[in-house]
Amino acid sequence: MSARLVIIGAGGFARETAQAARAAGLPLAGHLDDDPALQGCVVDGAPVLGGTERIRKLKDASFVVCVGSPRDYASRARIVARLGLPDDRYATVVHPTAVVSASSVLGPGTVLLAHTVLTAAVRVGRHVAVMPQTVLTHDDEVGDFATLASGVRLGGTVRVGRGAYLGAGAMVREGTEIGAWSLVGMGSVVLSDVPPGEVWAGSPARLLRPASAPALEQLAAQDAAAPLVPARGANR
């Protein structure tokens, strides 16, 4: 990639991504962050070039959005929607120690940090955050805007829905589905499907409560945009 890389955000995940970009030999220009206190600063050796309003002026740059936390894991999706950039303006950042099989696919804007493993026919969507030491095994599918924190383990043919957040060290049984915009607590063992928009935790993981308001707002918008599917036998 010859275009300069600009990272949206300057917090912990953004700084980790900057280190991965350097390790991969990507030309890093710096960060954009809408926090005025950060603008003009240097974080871990990379300058904060200004706020996201500068994107339109950076015509020779590619971007990756690196924001989000368990408190508001929908923020990445909101920022991508607000920026309105086409997919070809987003970079994919893969740390050189990550192992990605030839049959696996990564979407634009996705980040794989150190020592992640994608074994066979894994499909990872757009703007996904995969933290260090995460293992995705055969035929897993990870939806857009999902976050897999460090040490997550997915068995084969797991489906992780759009925007879902899996906490550090969570393990998911093969063939299991994690619903869109749900959150799985750190260290949890998921043995059965997690419905959309819920928080599960424990070993085995169980329902704790509904997801946070920002995640539920994204889920409602996703449901509203989904095409209607006729009931079986209708409109014959």
C-alpha positions in Angstrom: 0.0 0.0 0.0 1.6 3.3 -1.1 -1.0 5.7 0.4 -0.2 7.1 3.7 -2.1 5.6 6.6 -4.1 7.8 8.9 -5.7 6.2 12.0 -9.0 7.6 13.2 -8.7 7.8 17.0 -5.7 8.2 19.3 -6.6 6.0 22.3 -5.3 2.6 23.2 -6.6 0.6 20.2 -5.4 3.3 17.8 -2.0 3.3 19.4 -1.8 -0.5 19.1 -2.8 -0.3 15.5 -0.1 2.3 14.9 2.5 -0.1 16.2 1.2 -2.9 14.0 1.3 -0.6 11.0 4.9 0.2 11.7 5.8 -3.4 12.2 4.2 -4.2 8.8 6.1 -1.4 7.1 3.0 0.7 6.3 3.7 4.5 5.8 2.0 5.9 8.9 1.1 9.6 8.7 -0.5 9.9 12.1 -3.9 10.1 13.8 -7.1 12.1 13.6 -9.1 12.6 16.8 -12.0 15.0 17.6 -10.7 15.6 21.2 -9.2 19.1 21.1 -6.9 18.2 23.9 -5.2 15.6 21.8 -4.8 17.7 18.6 -1.3 18.8 18.0 0.1 16.2 20.4 2.4 13.2 19.6 1.2 9.8 20.9 3.7 7.0 20.9 5.7 8.8 18.2 2.8 9.6 15.8 1.3 13.1 15.5 -2.4 13.9 16.0 -3.0 15.8 12.9 -6.3 17.3 13.9 -10.0 16.3 13.9 -11.9 14.1 11.5 -13.0 17.2 9.5 -9.5 17.0 7.9 -10.3 13.8 6.1 -11.5 15.6 3.0 -8.2 17.3 2.7 -6.2 14.1 2.9 -6.9 12.9 -0.6 -3.8 10.8 -0.8 -4.4 8.9 2.5 -6.1 5.7 3.4 -7.8 5.3 6.8 -8.6 2.8 9.5 -11.1 3.6 12.3 -9.7 2.5 15.7 -12.2 3.5 18.4 -14.5 1.5 20.8 -14.6 -0.1 24.2 -16.9 -2.4 26.1 -18.7 0.8 27.3 -19.5 1.9 23.8 -18.6 -0.7 21.2 -21.0 0.9 18.7 -18.8 4.0 18.3 -16.8 2.5 15.4 -19.9 2.0 13.3 -21.2 5.5 14.0 -18.0 7.1 12.9 -17.7 5.1 9.7 -21.3 6.1 8.9 -20.6 9.7 9.6 -17.5 9.8 7.5 -19.3 8.3 4.5 -16.1 7.1 2.8 -16.1 4.4 0.2 -14.5 1.0 1.1 -11.5 1.7 -1.1 -10.4 4.5 1.2 -10.0 2.1 4.1 -6.8 0.1 4.8 -6.5 -3.4 6.3 -3.8 -3.6 8.9 -2.3 -7.0 9.7 0.6 -7.4 12.1 3.4 -9.4 10.5 3.2 -12.1 13.2 -0.5 -12.8 12.4 -1.2 -16.0 10.5 -3.9 -15.7 7.9 -4.6 -18.7 5.7 -4.8 -18.3 1.9 -8.5 -19.3 2.1 -9.4 -16.6 4.6 -10.8 -13.2 3.7 -10.5 -9.8 5.4 -12.7 -6.8 4.8 -11.6 -3.2 4.4 -10.9 -1.3 7.6 -10.1 -4.5 9.6 -7.2 -4.7 12.0 -5.4 -8.0 13.1 -3.0 -7.4 15.9 0.0 -9.6 16.9 -0.1 -13.4 16.9 -3.7 -13.7 15.7 -4.5 -16.9 13.8 -7.1 -17.5 11.0 -6.8 -21.2 10.2 -9.0 -22.0 7.1 -11.8 -20.4 5.2 -12.4 -17.7 7.8 -14.4 -14.7 6.7 -13.9 -11.4 8.6 -16.0 -8.4 7.6 -15.5 -4.7 7.4 -14.0 -2.6 10.3 -13.4 -5.6 12.6 -11.0 -5.3 15.5 -9.1 -8.5 16.3 -6.8 -8.2 19.3 -3.6 -10.1 20.1 -3.5 -13.9 20.5 -7.0 -14.4 19.1 -7.7 -17.7 17.2 -10.4 -18.1 14.6 -10.7 -21.6 13.3 -12.2 -23.2 10.2 -15.2 -21.6 8.5 -15.8 -18.9 11.2 -17.6 -15.8 10.1 -17.2 -12.4 11.8 -19.6 -9.6 10.9 -18.8 -6.0 10.2 -17.8 -3.8 13.2 -17.3 -6.8 15.6 -14.6 -6.6 18.2 -12.7 -9.7 19.4 -10.6 -8.8 22.4 -7.3 -10.5 23.2 -7.2 -14.2 23.6 -10.6 -15.0 22.2 -11.0 -18.5 20.8 -13.7 -19.4 18.3 -14.5 -23.1 17.5 -15.2 -24.0 13.9 -18.2 -22.6 12.0 -18.9 -20.0 14.7 -21.0 -16.9 13.5 -20.2 -13.6 15.2 -22.9 -11.1 14.3 -22.5 -7.5 13.2 -21.1 -5.2 15.9 -20.8 -8.0 18.5 -18.1 -7.6 21.3 -16.3 -10.6 22.7 -14.3 -9.8 25.8 -10.7 -10.9 26.5 -10.3 -14.7 26.8 -13.9 -15.6 25.8 -14.3 -19.0 24.2 -17.1 -20.0 21.9 -18.2 -23.5 21.1 -18.1 -24.7 17.5 -21.3 -24.1 15.5 -22.5 -21.4 17.9 -23.9 -18.0 16.9 -23.2 -14.7 18.7 -26.0 -12.3 17.8 -25.6 -8.8 16.4 -24.6 -6.1 18.8 -24.4 -8.5 21.8 -21.5 -8.5 24.3 -19.8 -11.6 25.8 -18.0 -10.9 29.0 -14.2 -11.6 29.4 -13.3 -15.2 30.2 -16.8 -16.5 29.4 -17.4 -19.9 27.9 -20.2 -19.8 25.3 -21.9 -23.1 24.8 -25.2 -22.0 23.2 -26.4 -19.3 20.8 -26.4 -15.7 22.1 -29.4 -13.7 20.8 -28.9 -10.2 19.4 -28.6 -7.2 21.7 -27.8 -9.1 24.9 -25.0 -9.2 27.5 -23.9 -12.7 28.4 -21.1 -13.8 30.8 -19.9 -16.7 32.9 -19.0 -20.3 32.5 -21.2 -21.4 30.9 -22.2 -18.0 29.7 -25.7 -16.9 30.6 -27.9 -13.8 30.0 -27.1 -10.9 32.3 -29.0 -8.0 30.9 -29.8 -6.2 27.6 -26.9 -4.6 25.7 -26.1 -0.9 26.2 -28.2 1.8 24.6 -25.8 2.6 21.8 -25.6 -1.0 20.8 -29.4 -1.4 20.9 -29.8 1.7 18.8 -27.5 0.1 16.1 -29.5 -3.1 16.4 -32.8 -1.3 15.9 -31.4 0.6 12.9 -30.1 -2.7 11.4 -33.5 -4.4 11.9 -35.3 -1.4 10.3 -33.1 -1.6 7.3 -33.4 -5.3 6.8 -35.6 -6.4 3.9 -38.9 -8.1 4.7 -38.9 -11.8 4.2 -42.3 -13.3 3.2 -43.7 -15.9 5.5 -43.4 -19.5 4.3 -46.1 -20.1 1.7 -46.9 -16.5 1.2 -47.2 -14.8 -2.2 -47.2 -18.0 -4.1 
